[in-house]
Amino acid sequence: MSQILHASKRPSKILMMRLFISRAMIALDLRKYATIKPATLQIEHHPYLTQEQLVNWVQSQGIAITAYSSFGPSSYVELETEDSKNTPLLFEHPTIVELSKKYGKTPAQIVLRWATQRGIAVIPKSANPERLAPNLSVTNFDLSGDDLKNISAMNRNLRFNDPMKFGEPHPIFF
Ligand SMILES: NC(=O)c1ccc[n+]([C@@H]2O[C@H](COP(=O)([O-])OP(=O)(O)OC[C@H]3O[C@@H](n4cnc5c(N)ncnc54)[C@H](OP(=O)(O)O)[C@@H]3O)[C@@H](O)[C@H]2O)c1
């Protein structure tokens, strides 16, 4: 990791953020030399990027998963990335809209509950106080097994925070 940091011409804050786009390779590597077992692995995770194998394996190792970008394209719209322009907002996806009506919850709450029912911690971000409270209130209802599967079926293996697409073509991200 230190080699990557020195090789980068970008500000270390940005690079460090990207290093946390961890894949199983990094978790396996870290496990070899870490003297303290990592408590959690923070990954991009949302219905367009479900990462089943990674999630299952990391959880089987007793390491918690924390999801970032739980709302998929939403936080990338202002960055005007191609993927966010070409992908429907999760909150407008028919599956999420239908479940929002069925459970009487906001689309954001449906997306967050799907993640927490997969045993994944969520850290949704909002600058809007009216969204913060409902975003935190997502453990007082349960989605059915079929509905969890329907949301998981939205997977497109679509990674918005992809260093390769941001001009950071280091092999660690291949
Ligand atoms: N480790 C990493 O590499 C990494 C990478 C990316 C992000 N993160 C961290 O993950 C956390 C969150 O991820 P994120 O920044 O990608 O954002 P996110 O939580 O997936 O989405 C934030 C976006 O969703 C909107 N939003 C929030 N609640 C909403 C609601 N109820 N209805 C409609 N829109 C809603 C927000 O707009 P408003 O503000 O207008 O509500 C904002 O545009 C942050 O703490 C961030 O620092 C970590």
The ligand as an SDF file (V2000), in Angstrom:
LIG
                    3D

 48 52  0  0  0  0  0  0  0  0999 V2000
  -14.6520    3.9350    1.7600 N   0  0  0  0  0  0  0  0  0  0  0  0
  -14.8680    4.5090    0.6040 C   0  0  0  0  0  0  0  0  0  0  0  0
  -14.1150    4.3210   -0.3660 O   0  0  0  0  0  0  0  0  0  0  0  0
  -16.0720    5.3670    0.4370 C   0  0  0  0  0  0  0  0  0  0  0  0
  -16.4790    5.7600   -0.8450 C   0  0  0  0  0  0  0  0  0  0  0  0
  -17.6180    6.5430   -0.9840 C   0  0  0  0  0  0  0  0  0  0  0  0
  -18.3250    6.9500    0.1600 C   0  0  0  0  0  0  0  0  0  0  0  0
  -17.8910    6.5710    1.3800 N   0  0  0  0  0  0  0  0  0  0  0  0
  -18.6250    7.0090    2.5870 C   0  0  0  0  0  0  0  0  0  0  0  0
  -19.9060    6.3810    2.6150 O   0  0  0  0  0  0  0  0  0  0  0  0
  -20.8570    7.2510    3.1870 C   0  0  0  0  0  0  0  0  0  0  0  0
  -22.0790    7.3560    2.3040 C   0  0  0  0  0  0  0  0  0  0  0  0
  -21.8450    7.0160    0.9500 O   0  0  0  0  0  0  0  0  0  0  0  0
  -22.0390    8.0150   -0.2360 P   0  0  0  0  0  0  0  0  0  0  0  0
  -21.3890    9.2740    0.1040 O   0  0  0  0  0  0  0  0  0  0  0  0
  -21.5870    7.3440   -1.4770 O   0  0  0  0  0  0  0  0  0  0  0  0
  -23.5820    8.3050   -0.2600 O   0  0  0  0  0  0  0  0  0  0  0  0
  -24.9790    7.5190   -0.1200 P   0  0  0  0  0  0  0  0  0  0  0  0
  -25.3010    7.4690    1.3330 O   0  0  0  0  0  0  0  0  0  0  0  0
  -25.0880    6.2570   -0.9140 O   0  0  0  0  0  0  0  0  0  0  0  0
  -25.8980    8.5640   -0.9160 O   0  0  0  0  0  0  0  0  0  0  0  0
  -25.8680    9.9360   -0.6120 C   0  0  0  0  0  0  0  0  0  0  0  0
  -26.7630   10.6390   -1.6150 C   0  0  0  0  0  0  0  0  0  0  0  0
  -28.1030   10.1740   -1.4530 O   0  0  0  0  0  0  0  0  0  0  0  0
  -28.9450   11.2770   -1.1660 C   0  0  0  0  0  0  0  0  0  0  0  0
  -29.9040   10.8060   -0.1550 N   0  0  0  0  0  0  0  0  0  0  0  0
  -29.6400   10.4740    1.1300 C   0  0  0  0  0  0  0  0  0  0  0  0
  -30.7690   10.0550    1.7330 N   0  0  0  0  0  0  0  0  0  0  0  0
  -31.7700   10.1460    0.8230 C   0  0  0  0  0  0  0  0  0  0  0  0
  -33.1470    9.8650    0.8440 C   0  0  0  0  0  0  0  0  0  0  0  0
  -33.7500    9.4090    1.9500 N   0  0  0  0  0  0  0  0  0  0  0  0
  -33.8710   10.0570   -0.2850 N   0  0  0  0  0  0  0  0  0  0  0  0
  -33.2870   10.5300   -1.3980 C   0  0  0  0  0  0  0  0  0  0  0  0
  -31.9520   10.8100   -1.5080 N   0  0  0  0  0  0  0  0  0  0  0  0
  -31.2060   10.6150   -0.3970 C   0  0  0  0  0  0  0  0  0  0  0  0
  -28.0550   12.3780   -0.6520 C   0  0  0  0  0  0  0  0  0  0  0  0
  -28.5840   13.6280   -0.9920 O   0  0  0  0  0  0  0  0  0  0  0  0
  -28.9990   14.6850    0.1640 P   0  0  0  0  0  0  0  0  0  0  0  0
  -27.7140   15.0270    0.8970 O   0  0  0  0  0  0  0  0  0  0  0  0
  -29.5670   15.8180   -0.6200 O   0  0  0  0  0  0  0  0  0  0  0  0
  -29.9890   14.0090    1.0650 O   0  0  0  0  0  0  0  0  0  0  0  0
  -26.7650   12.1250   -1.4380 C   0  0  0  0  0  0  0  0  0  0  0  0
  -26.8690   12.6870   -2.7340 O   0  0  0  0  0  0  0  0  0  0  0  0
  -20.1480    8.5830    3.4150 C   0  0  0  0  0  0  0  0  0  0  0  0
  -19.8060    8.6540    4.7770 O   0  0  0  0  0  0  0  0  0  0  0  0
  -18.9010    8.4910    2.5700 C   0  0  0  0  0  0  0  0  0  0  0  0
  -17.8190    9.2000    3.1140 O   0  0  0  0  0  0  0  0  0  0  0  0
  -16.7850    5.7740    1.5500 C   0  0  0  0  0  0  0  0  0  0  0  0
  1  2  1  0
  2  3  2  0
  2  4  1  0
  4  5  1  0
  4 48  2  0
  5  6  2  0
  6  7  1  0
  7  8  2  0
  8  9  1  0
  8 48  1  0
  9 10  1  0
  9 46  1  0
 10 11  1  0
 11 12  1  0
 11 44  1  0
 12 13  1  0
 13 14  1  0
 14 15  2  0
 14 16  1  0
 14 17  1  0
 17 18  1  0
 18 19  2  0
 18 20  1  0
 18 21  1  0
 21 22  1  0
 22 23  1  0
 23 24  1  0
 23 42  1  0
 24 25  1  0
 25 26  1  0
 25 36  1  0
 26 27  1  0
 26 35  1  0
 27 28  2  0
 28 29  1  0
 29 30  1  0
 29 35  2  0
 30 31  1  0
 30 32  2  0
 32 33  1  0
 33 34  2  0
 34 35  1  0
 36 37  1  0
 36 42  1  0
 37 38  1  0
 38 39  2  0
 38 40  1  0
 38 41  1  0
 42 43  1  0
 44 45  1  0
 44 46  1  0
 46 47  1  0
M  CHG  2   8   1  16  -1
M  END
$$$$
